[in-house]
Amino acid sequence: MAGRKPKYDKAMTGAEKAREYRERKKEKDEKLIYFAMDNKAVKAIDNVVDFFEFEGRAEVVWGLMQQPLKNALQVIAENEKKLKDADIQTDEDEEAIRLVKKILWDSITG
């Protein structure tokens, strides 16, 4: 896509390009997620991109997220009803549920 026609014979600004990109994603019903990483993590991802000759970082990040995401959804499916049906009467019961969820999360993320 060439973008909009230049206004006043000027090229699109970075902000205009970003806005147009977000609008295209919205039209496709795709969501965008932004997050920050330290330089060490970005360099590691760039090394993976270079070694495996991927087109960009998004492909690597998505690939690395897929299995843990599947694992998380499986843990939810296996435990959600049990935790919702738990007889929670006290603050200690609620804290116990939070602890169980933390343990489940730690089992997914290592």
Contact map, one row per residue, 1 for C-alpha under 8 A:
11100000000000000000000000000000000000000000000000000000000000000000000000000000000000000000000000000000000000
11110000000000000000000000000000000000000000000000000000000000000000000000000000000000000000000000000000000000
11111000000100001001000000000000000000000000000000000000000000000000000000000000000000000000000000000000000000
01111100000100000000000000000000000000000000000000000000000000000000000000000000000000000000000000000000000000
00111110000000000000000000000000000000000000000000000000000000000000000000000000000000000000000000000000000000
00011111111100000000000000000000000000000000000000000000000000000000000000000000000000000000000000000000000000
00001111111100000000000000000000000000000000000000000000000000000000000000000000000000000000000000000000000000
00000111110000000000000000000000000000000000000000000000000000000000000000000000000000000000000000000000000000
00000111111000000000000000000000000000000000000000000000000000000000000000000000000000000000000000000000000000
00000111111100000000000000000000000000000000000000000000000000000000000000000000000000000000000000000000000000
00000110111110000000000000000000000000000000000000000000000000000000000000000000000000000000000000000000000000
00110110011111011000000000000000000000000000000000000000000000000000000000000000000000000000000000000000000000
00000000001111111000000000000000000000000000000000000000000000000000000000000000000000000000000000000000000000
00000000000111111100000000000000000000000000000000000000000000000000000000000000000000000000000000000000000000
00000000000011111110000000000000000000000000000000000000000000000000000000000000000000000000000000000000000000
00000000000111111111000000000000000000000000000000000000000000000000000000000000000000000000000000000000000000
00100000000111111111100000000000000000000000000000000000000000000000000000000000000000000000000000000000000000
00000000000001111111110000000000000000000000000000000000000000000000000000000000000000000000000000000000000000
00000000000000111111111000000000000000000000000000000000000000000000000000000000000000000000000000000000000000
00100000000000011111111100000000000000000000000000000000000000000000000000000000000000000000000000000000000000
00000000000000001111111110000000000000000000000000000000000000000000000000000000000000000000000000000000000000
00000000000000000111111111000001000000000000000000000000000000000000000000000000000000000000000000000000000000
00000000000000000011111111100000000000000000000000000000000000000000000000000000000000000000000000000000000000
00000000000000000001111111110000000000000000000000000000000000000000000000000000000000000000000000000000000000
00000000000000000000111111111111000000000000000000000000000000000000000000000000000000000000000000000000000000
00000000000000000000011111111110000000000000000000000000000000000000000000000000000000000000000000000000000000
00000000000000000000001111111100000000000000000000000000000000000000000000000000000000000000000000000000000000
00000000000000000000000111111100000000000000000000000000000000000000000000000000000000000000000000000000000000
00000000000000000000000011111110000000000000000000000000000000000000000000000000000000000000000000000000000000
00000000000000000000000011111111000000000000000000000000000000000000000000000000000000000000000000000000000000
00000000000000000000000011001111100000000000000000000000000000000000000000000000000000000000000000000000000000
00000000000000000000010010000111110000000000000000000000000000000000000000000000000000000000000000000000000000
00000000000000000000000000000011111000000000000000000000000000000000000000000000000000000000000000000000000000
00000000000000000000000000000001111100000000000000000000000000000000000000000000000000000000000000000000000000
00000000000000000000000000000000111110000000000000000000000000000000000000000000000000000000000000000000000000
00000000000000000000000000000000011111000000000000000000000000000000000000000000000000000000000000000000000000
00000000000000000000000000000000001111101100000000000000000000000000000000000000000000000000000000000000000000
00000000000000000000000000000000000111111100000000000000000000000000000000000000000000000000000000000000000000
00000000000000000000000000000000000011111110000000000000000000000000000000000000000000000000000000000000000000
00000000000000000000000000000000000001111111000000000000000000000000000000000000000000000000000000000000000000
00000000000000000000000000000000000011111111100000000000000000000000000000000000000000000000000000000000000000
00000000000000000000000000000000000011111111110000000000000000000000000000000000000000000000000000000000000000
00000000000000000000000000000000000000111111111000000000000000000000000000000000000000000000000000000000000000
00000000000000000000000000000000000000011111111100000000000000000000000000000000000000000000000000000000000000
00000000000000000000000000000000000000001111111110000000100110000000000000000000000000000000000000000000000000
00000000000000000000000000000000000000000111111111000000100000000000000000000000000000000000000000000000000000
00000000000000000000000000000000000000000011111111100000000000000000000000000000000000000000000000000000000000
00000000000000000000000000000000000000000001111111111000000100000000000000000000000000000000000000000000000000
00000000000000000000000000000000000000000000111111111111100100000000000000000000000000000000000000000000000000
00000000000000000000000000000000000000000000011111111100000000000000000000000000000000000000000000000000000000
00000000000000000000000000000000000000000000001111111000000000000000000000000000000000000000000000000000000000
00000000000000000000000000000000000000000000000111111100000000000000000000000000000000000000000000000000000000
00000000000000000000000000000000000000000000000111111110000000000000000000000000000000000000000000000000000000
00000000000000000000000000000000000000000000000011011111101100000000000000000000000000000000000000000000000000
00000000000000000000000000000000000000000000000010001111101000000000000000000000000000000000000000000000000000
00000000000000000000000000000000000000000000000010000111111100000000000000000000000000000000000000000000000000
00000000000000000000000000000000000000000000110010000111111110000000000000000000000000000000000000000000000000
00000000000000000000000000000000000000000000000000000001111111000000000000000000000000000000000000000000000000
00000000000000000000000000000000000000000000000000000111111111100000000000000000000000000000000000000000000000
00000000000000000000000000000000000000000000100110000101111111110000000000000000000000000000000000000000000000
00000000000000000000000000000000000000000000100000000000111111111000000000000000000000000000000000000000000000
00000000000000000000000000000000000000000000000000000000011111111100000000000000000000000000000000000000000000
00000000000000000000000000000000000000000000000000000000001111111110000000000000000000000000000000000000000000
00000000000000000000000000000000000000000000000000000000000111111111000000000000000000000000000000000000000000
00000000000000000000000000000000000000000000000000000000000011111111100000000000000000000000000000000000000000
00000000000000000000000000000000000000000000000000000000000001111111110000000000000000000000000000000000000000
00000000000000000000000000000000000000000000000000000000000000111111111000000000000000000000000000000000000000
00000000000000000000000000000000000000000000000000000000000000011111111100000000000000000000000000000000000110
00000000000000000000000000000000000000000000000000000000000000001111111110000000000000000000000000000000000000
00000000000000000000000000000000000000000000000000000000000000000111111111000000000000000000000000000000000000
00000000000000000000000000000000000000000000000000000000000000000011111111100000000000000000000000000000000100
00000000000000000000000000000000000000000000000000000000000000000001111111110000000000000000000000000000100100
00000000000000000000000000000000000000000000000000000000000000000000111111111000000000000000000000000000000000
00000000000000000000000000000000000000000000000000000000000000000000011111111100000000000000000000000000000000
00000000000000000000000000000000000000000000000000000000000000000000001111111110000000000000000000000001000000
00000000000000000000000000000000000000000000000000000000000000000000000111111111000000000000000000000000000000
00000000000000000000000000000000000000000000000000000000000000000000000011111111100000000000000000000000000000
00000000000000000000000000000000000000000000000000000000000000000000000001111111100000000000000000000000000000
00000000000000000000000000000000000000000000000000000000000000000000000000111111111000000000000000000000000000
00000000000000000000000000000000000000000000000000000000000000000000000000011111111100000000000000000000000000
00000000000000000000000000000000000000000000000000000000000000000000000000001111111110000000000000000000000000
00000000000000000000000000000000000000000000000000000000000000000000000000000011111111000000000000000000000000
00000000000000000000000000000000000000000000000000000000000000000000000000000011111111000000000010000000000000
00000000000000000000000000000000000000000000000000000000000000000000000000000001111111000000000000000000000000
00000000000000000000000000000000000000000000000000000000000000000000000000000000111111100000000000000000000000
00000000000000000000000000000000000000000000000000000000000000000000000000000000011111110000000000000000000000
00000000000000000000000000000000000000000000000000000000000000000000000000000000000011111000100000000000000000
00000000000000000000000000000000000000000000000000000000000000000000000000000000000001111100110000000000000000
00000000000000000000000000000000000000000000000000000000000000000000000000000000000000111110110000000000000000
00000000000000000000000000000000000000000000000000000000000000000000000000000000000000011111110000000000000000
00000000000000000000000000000000000000000000000000000000000000000000000000000000000000001111111000000000000000
00000000000000000000000000000000000000000000000000000000000000000000000000000000000000000111111100000000000000
00000000000000000000000000000000000000000000000000000000000000000000000000000000000000111111111110000000000000
00000000000000000000000000000000000000000000000000000000000000000000000000000000000000011111111111000000000000
00000000000000000000000000000000000000000000000000000000000000000000000000000000000000000011111111100000000000
00000000000000000000000000000000000000000000000000000000000000000000000000000000000000000001111111110000000000
00000000000000000000000000000000000000000000000000000000000000000000000000000000001000000000111111111000000000
00000000000000000000000000000000000000000000000000000000000000000000000000000000000000000000011111111100000000
00000000000000000000000000000000000000000000000000000000000000000000000000000000000000000000001111111110000000
00000000000000000000000000000000000000000000000000000000000000000000000000000000000000000000000111111111000000
00000000000000000000000000000000000000000000000000000000000000000000000000000000000000000000000011111111100000
00000000000000000000000000000000000000000000000000000000000000000000000000000000000000000000000001111111110000
00000000000000000000000000000000000000000000000000000000000000000000000000000000000000000000000000111111111000
00000000000000000000000000000000000000000000000000000000000000000000000000100000000000000000000000011111111100
00000000000000000000000000000000000000000000000000000000000000000000000100000000000000000000000000001111111110
00000000000000000000000000000000000000000000000000000000000000000000000000000000000000000000000000000111111111
00000000000000000000000000000000000000000000000000000000000000000000000000000000000000000000000000000011111111
00000000000000000000000000000000000000000000000000000000000000000001001100000000000000000000000000000001111111
00000000000000000000000000000000000000000000000000000000000000000001000000000000000000000000000000000000111111
00000000000000000000000000000000000000000000000000000000000000000000000000000000000000000000000000000000011111
